[in-house]
Amino acid sequence: MTTSRAARCTFIPPWLVERVDGPERAAADEALRRERAARSGVRPEPSPIGGATAAWTVHDAGSSTSLPGTPARSAGEPATGDVAVDEAAAGIEATLLMFLDDLGRDSYDGAGAPVSLTVHYGSRYNNAFWDGIQLVLGDGDGRVFERFTKPVDVLAHEFSHAVVERTAALAYEGQSGALNESVADAFASCLKQRLLGQDAAEGDWLIGEGIFLPRVRARALRDLAAPGTAYDDPEIGADPQVGHLDDYVETTDDSGGVHLNSGIPNKAFQLAAVAIGGRAVEGAGRIWYDALVGGDVPSRATFATFAAATVAAAGEHADAVREAWARVGVEPARTGAAASTQPEPGRQPQPGVAGGRLRVERSGGFAGRTEAAEVDLDPADPDLGRLVTEAVLGAATADGPPRPDMFVYTFAVDDRAPVRVPEHLLTASQAELAGRVLRADAGREG
């Protein structure tokens, strides 16, 4: 089997094909898929309301992909001495308190549901995500990424995805997916500023400050005040996030560029927060939250739809909020206006017959990055042929939506229609094929 770095497609920005490191073992993806499938539909029971915050437990996966892992620390217990465990504990306490004290929301469901967190997930795992049941944070690879518990706003970002899921349930693709990401960044910024005692004008508006190792030329992962300026490094490339609707990127990668285009509503939030003044969570944060829970934001909302909901929720600050959206090129939609929601995505057609070259991509994750590789389909390799037949030629794009900050895999044979599968819906054959192709390419690059 011969491999080569995949050519860059015209709709994928150059930064997306820069790889941070080899992919996690295919077994890790499959283990996570099996774990979630076994627990699908299982939700933690709400705890009685009335305490300072909801109950929480931090688990230790011990570098495995078995969830939730071994309980390591729960609410009310002392520090353990494990840095990641204690950072997660401090982070969830602070996040729960902000939502309760400033927004009147008790846990992610609004009814005091206990929160489950897992740290030390996987081996050198470069991601953090909310999987619909719990918060999961990796330790990073120690080469480019630090542990994902280090910046408290990473945990707050993932918790905010859980809040979005239980309120407007913004579909994780296209503009609604970018809004999902942006709302999570907005509340994460509010928490960071709250802990630092800053008002909106004093905040640095950086997300993921400290997530990169010192060797990487980066201030943070994202910058709400100046999208596209957070990093510029020879290995990982320059931050390509956009901050104006004129620059909106149409792509099928990263669930429609959700991490890329979230810079547009991110900038609108930052502008509104500074214009309103005071603590961000009490000004723009309160407005964004009220819009989220007010019932006027459909799951497939466009930027214009969400903008209209924030203006409606802004009261005396309506002009400031409207102006913030105008400065990023978004005009709030009028009630009943056309295109207030995105169309449902069409089902991708299946490939028909085997071709001569396979391309595999893995995109998304907390960092919104993509790695890609191509491999020649060798007739003398029957095992590879079997995997391609099972995973690609006999498959179709998965019906289930991607989950916030989890990966999406894309398989394409020659010029036939690609098969896209969210991480949690990968079959065993797809996980094995992705791991084989991407690992081989990583080994060649190394």
C-alpha positions in Angstrom: 0.0 0.0 0.0 1.5 3.3 -1.0 0.3 6.6 0.5 0.7 10.3 -0.2 -0.5 13.5 1.4 -3.8 14.3 -0.2 -4.1 17.1 -2.6 -5.9 20.2 -1.3 -9.4 20.6 -2.7 -10.4 24.1 -3.8 -13.2 24.3 -1.2 -10.8 23.4 1.7 -8.6 26.2 3.1 -4.9 25.3 3.2 -4.8 25.3 7.0 -7.3 22.4 7.1 -5.0 19.9 5.5 -2.1 20.7 7.8 -1.9 17.8 10.3 -1.0 18.3 13.9 -0.2 14.6 14.6 -1.2 11.1 13.6 -4.8 10.1 14.3 -6.0 8.3 17.4 -6.0 4.6 17.0 -9.1 3.4 15.1 -9.9 1.2 18.1 -10.3 4.4 20.1 -13.0 5.7 17.8 -14.7 2.3 17.7 -14.6 2.0 21.5 -16.2 5.4 21.8 -18.9 4.5 19.2 -19.7 1.2 21.0 -19.8 2.9 24.4 -22.2 5.6 23.2 -24.4 3.1 21.4 -24.7 1.0 24.5 -25.7 4.1 26.5 -27.8 5.8 23.9 -30.8 7.5 25.4 -29.5 7.3 28.9 -29.6 10.6 30.7 -28.6 11.4 34.3 -31.5 11.9 36.7 -32.0 15.5 37.8 -30.8 16.3 41.3 -32.9 18.2 43.7 -32.8 21.9 43.1 -31.8 24.1 46.0 -28.0 23.5 46.4 -25.3 26.0 45.3 -24.7 24.0 42.1 -25.6 20.7 40.5 -23.6 17.6 41.6 -20.7 16.6 39.4 -18.1 13.8 39.2 -14.8 13.8 37.4 -13.7 10.4 36.0 -10.3 9.2 35.0 -10.2 7.2 31.8 -6.6 6.2 32.4 -5.6 6.9 28.8 -8.3 4.4 27.6 -11.4 5.2 25.5 -13.8 3.5 27.9 -16.4 6.0 29.3 -16.9 7.3 31.8 -13.8 5.8 33.5 -13.0 5.5 37.2 -14.6 8.1 39.5 -11.7 10.4 40.7 -13.4 13.4 42.4 -16.9 14.5 43.1 -18.4 17.8 44.4 -17.4 18.5 47.9 -14.3 16.3 47.9 -10.8 17.7 48.3 -8.2 18.0 45.6 -6.6 14.8 44.4 -3.2 16.0 43.3 -3.9 14.9 39.7 -3.6 18.2 37.8 -6.2 17.3 35.1 -8.7 16.0 37.6 -8.4 19.1 39.8 -8.5 21.5 36.8 -11.7 19.8 35.6 -13.2 20.0 39.1 -12.4 23.7 39.4 -13.7 24.4 35.9 -17.0 22.7 36.3 -17.6 24.4 39.7 -17.0 27.8 38.2 -19.1 27.1 35.1 -22.1 25.8 37.0 -21.9 28.9 39.3 -21.8 31.3 36.4 -24.9 29.8 34.8 -26.7 29.6 38.1 -25.8 33.0 39.5 -25.8 35.1 36.4 -28.2 33.3 34.1 -30.5 31.5 36.5 -29.8 28.1 34.9 -29.3 25.1 37.2 -26.9 22.8 35.2 -27.1 22.2 31.5 -30.7 21.0 31.5 -32.0 23.8 33.8 -33.2 21.2 36.3 -30.1 20.5 38.2 -28.8 17.4 36.3 -25.6 16.1 37.7 -22.6 16.5 35.4 -20.3 13.7 34.4 -16.8 14.6 33.2 -13.9 12.4 31.9 -10.2 13.3 31.8 -7.2 11.4 30.6 -9.2 10.2 27.7 -7.3 8.3 25.0 -3.6 8.3 24.3 -2.3 11.7 23.3 -5.8 12.7 22.4 -6.1 16.2 20.9 -9.7 17.0 21.6 -12.4 17.8 24.0 -16.1 17.3 23.4 -19.7 16.9 24.8 -21.0 13.6 23.6 -24.6 14.1 24.7 -24.0 12.5 28.0 -20.8 13.8 29.4 -17.8 16.1 28.9 -14.7 14.4 27.7 -11.2 16.0 27.7 -8.0 14.6 26.3 -4.4 15.2 27.5 -3.1 16.6 24.2 -0.1 15.1 22.3 2.6 17.0 24.3 4.0 18.2 21.0 1.5 20.8 19.7 -1.3 20.7 22.2 -1.3 20.9 26.0 -3.9 19.1 28.1 -7.4 20.3 27.3 -8.2 20.9 31.0 -5.6 23.6 31.3 -7.6 26.6 29.8 -10.9 26.7 31.8 -12.7 28.1 28.8 -12.3 24.8 27.0 -14.5 23.0 29.6 -16.9 25.9 29.7 -17.2 25.8 25.9 -18.1 22.1 25.9 -20.6 22.6 28.8 -22.2 25.3 26.8 -22.8 22.9 23.9 -24.9 20.8 26.4 -26.9 24.0 27.2 -27.5 24.6 23.5 -28.5 21.0 23.0 -31.2 21.4 25.7 -32.5 24.8 24.5 -32.4 25.8 20.8 -30.8 22.5 19.8 -28.9 24.2 17.0 -28.1 21.7 14.2 -24.4 21.1 14.0 -23.8 22.0 10.4 -23.6 25.1 8.3 -24.8 28.4 9.8 -26.7 26.8 12.6 -23.6 24.8 13.5 -21.4 27.9 13.4 -23.9 29.5 15.8 -23.7 26.5 18.0 -19.9 26.9 18.2 -20.2 30.6 18.6 -22.6 30.5 21.5 -20.3 28.0 23.2 -17.3 30.4 22.7 -19.4 33.4 23.9 -20.3 31.7 27.2 -16.8 30.4 27.6 -15.5 34.0 27.2 -18.0 35.2 29.8 -16.6 32.6 32.3 -13.0 33.5 31.7 -13.7 37.2 32.2 -15.8 36.5 35.3 -13.0 34.5 36.9 -10.5 37.3 36.1 -12.8 40.0 37.4 -12.9 41.8 34.0 -15.6 43.7 32.2 -16.2 43.3 28.5 -13.8 46.1 27.6 -11.0 44.6 29.6 -11.2 41.0 28.4 -8.7 39.7 25.8 -11.5 37.6 24.1 -9.2 34.7 23.5 -10.5 31.1 23.5 -8.0 28.3 24.4 -5.2 30.5 25.6 -2.5 28.1 26.8 -3.8 25.1 24.8 -0.8 25.2 22.5 2.7 24.3 23.7 5.2 27.3 23.9 7.0 26.1 20.7 3.8 26.9 18.7 3.4 30.5 17.5 0.0 31.1 18.9 -1.8 33.3 21.4 -4.8 31.0 21.6 -7.1 28.8 19.4 -9.6 31.6 18.5 -9.9 35.3 19.0 -13.4 36.7 19.2 -12.3 40.3 18.9 -10.1 39.6 15.8 -11.1 36.3 14.1 -8.3 34.9 12.0 -5.4 36.2 14.1 -5.1 33.7 17.0 -2.1 31.8 15.6 0.4 31.8 12.7 2.8 28.9 12.9 4.9 27.1 10.2 3.6 23.7 11.2 -0.1 24.3 11.9 -0.5 27.3 9.5 -2.3 30.5 10.1 -5.7 31.0 11.8 -8.2 31.1 8.9 -11.3 32.0 10.8 -13.4 34.6 9.1 -15.1 37.6 10.8 -17.5 39.0 8.2 -20.3 37.5 6.2 -18.7 38.6 3.0 -15.9 36.1 3.7 -18.2 33.2 4.6 -16.6 29.9 3.5 -18.8 27.4 1.8 -17.3 23.9 2.4 -18.4 20.4 3.2 -15.5 20.0 5.6 -15.9 20.4 9.4 -19.7 20.0 9.2 -19.9 22.9 6.8 -17.1 25.0 8.3 -18.6 25.4 11.7 -15.4 26.3 13.4 -14.3 28.5 10.5 -17.5 30.6 10.1 -18.3 30.9 13.8 -15.9 33.8 13.8 -18.7 35.9 12.3 -21.2 35.6 15.2 -18.2 35.6 17.6 -17.2 39.0 16.5 -20.9 40.2 16.7 -21.0 39.0 20.3 -17.8 40.7 21.2 -18.9 44.0 19.6 -22.2 43.9 21.4 -20.7 43.1 24.7 -18.2 46.0 24.6 -20.9 48.4 23.3 -23.3 47.5 26.1 -20.5 47.6 28.7 -20.1 46.1 32.1 -19.6 42.3 32.7 -20.1 40.4 29.4 -22.3 37.8 31.0 -24.7 40.4 32.4 -25.0 42.3 29.1 -24.6 40.5 25.8 -24.4 37.1 27.6 -27.8 37.6 29.1 -29.2 38.7 25.8 -27.7 35.7 23.9 -29.0 33.4 26.6 -32.5 34.8 26.5 -32.5 34.5 22.7 -31.4 30.9 23.0 -34.2 29.9 25.4 -36.9 32.2 24.1 -38.4 29.8 21.5 -37.7 32.0 18.5 -34.5 30.2 17.4 -35.2 27.2 15.2 -32.7 24.3 15.2 -31.6 25.2 11.7 -31.3 28.9 12.3 -29.3 31.2 10.0 -27.2 34.0 11.3 -30.0 36.4 10.3 -32.6 34.4 12.3 -30.4 34.3 15.4 -29.5 38.0 15.0 -33.2 38.9 15.0 -33.8 36.8 18.2 -30.9 38.6 20.0 -32.2 42.1 18.9 -35.7 41.1 20.2 -34.2 40.0 23.5 -32.0 43.1 23.9 -34.6 45.6 25.2 -32.9 49.0 25.7 -29.7 47.6 24.0 -31.4 46.6 20.8 -29.7 49.3 18.7 -26.2 48.2 20.0 -26.9 44.6 19.2 -28.3 45.4 15.8 -25.2 47.5 15.0 -22.9 44.7 16.2 -24.5 42.3 13.7 -24.4 45.0 11.0 -20.6 45.4 11.4 -20.1 41.7 10.5 -22.5 41.9 7.5 -25.6 40.3 9.1 -29.0 41.9 8.8 -31.5 40.5 11.3 -34.2 38.6 9.6 -37.7 40.0 9.6 -40.5 37.8 11.0 -41.6 35.3 8.5 -38.8 36.2 6.1 -37.6 33.7 3.6 -34.4 31.7 4.3 -34.8 32.1 8.0 -33.7 28.5 8.3 -31.3 26.4 6.4 -32.6 23.6 4.1 -32.3 20.1 5.3 -29.2 18.5 3.8 -29.8 16.0 1.0 -28.7 12.4 1.3 -25.5 11.7 -0.4 -25.7 9.0 -3.2 -23.7 5.9 -2.7 -20.6 5.1 -4.7 -21.3 2.4 -7.3 -18.1 0.4 -8.0 -14.6 0.3 -6.7 -12.2 2.9 -8.0 -8.4 3.1 -8.0 -7.7 5.6 -5.3 -9.2 6.2 -1.8 -9.2 9.5 0.1 -9.8 9.6 3.8 -10.3 12.8 5.8 -10.9 13.5 9.5 -12.2 17.0 10.2 -13.7 18.9 13.1 -12.8 18.4 16.7 -12.5 21.3 19.2 -9.7 22.8 17.1 -11.7 22.5 13.8 -8.8 21.0 12.0 -8.6 18.4 9.2 -6.1 15.7 8.3 -6.3 13.8 5.0 -4.5 11.0 3.2 -4.9 9.1 0.0 -4.0 5.5 -0.8 -3.9 3.5 -4.1 -6.3 0.5 -4.0 -4.0 -2.4 -4.7 -5.8 -5.5 -6.2 -3.2 -7.6 -4.5 -4.3 -6.4 -1.0 -7.6 -8.2 -0.5 -8.0 -7.0 3.1 -7.9 -3.4 2.0 -10.4 -4.2 -0.8 -12.7 -5.8 1.8 -12.6 -2.7 4.0 -13.3 -0.4 1.1 -16.2 -2.5 0.0 -17.7 -2.6 3.5 -16.9 0.9 4.7 -17.3 2.9 1.5 -18.8 1.2 -1.5 -21.6 -0.4 0.5 -22.3 2.6 2.7 -24.0 5.9 2.5 -23.7 9.1 4.4 -24.8 8.5 8.0 -28.3 9.9 8.8 -27.3 11.0 12.3 -26.0 14.5 12.8 -22.5 15.2 14.0 -22.0 16.1 17.6 -20.4 19.4 18.7 -16.6 19.2 18.6 -16.5 15.5 17.7 -14.8 14.4 14.4 -16.4 13.7 11.1 -14.8 11.2 8.7 -15.1 11.4 4.9 -14.3 8.5 2.5 -14.2 9.0 -1.2 -13.2 6.6 -4.0 -12.0 8.4 -7.1 -14.5 11.0 -8.2 -17.6 9.2 -6.8 -19.8 10.9 -4.2 -18.1 10.9 -0.8 -19.4 9.1 2.3 -19.4 11.3 5.4 -19.8 9.7 8.9 -19.8 11.4 12.3 -17.3 9.9 14.7 -20.0 8.4 17.0 -21.6 6.6 14.0 -18.6 5.0 12.5 -18.9 1.3 11.8 -16.1 -1.1 12.8 -15.0 -1.3 9.1 -15.0 2.5 8.7 -13.0 3.0 11.9 -10.4 0.3 10.8 -10.1 1.8 7.3 -9.7 5.4 8.6 -7.1 4.3 11.1 -5.1 2.3 8.6 -4.9 5.0 5.9 -4.3 8.0 8.2 -1.8 6.1 10.4 0.2 5.1 7.3 0.3 8.6 6.1 1.4 9.9 9.5 4.1 7.3 9.6 5.3 8.4 6.2 5.4 12.0 7.2 7.2 11.2 10.4 
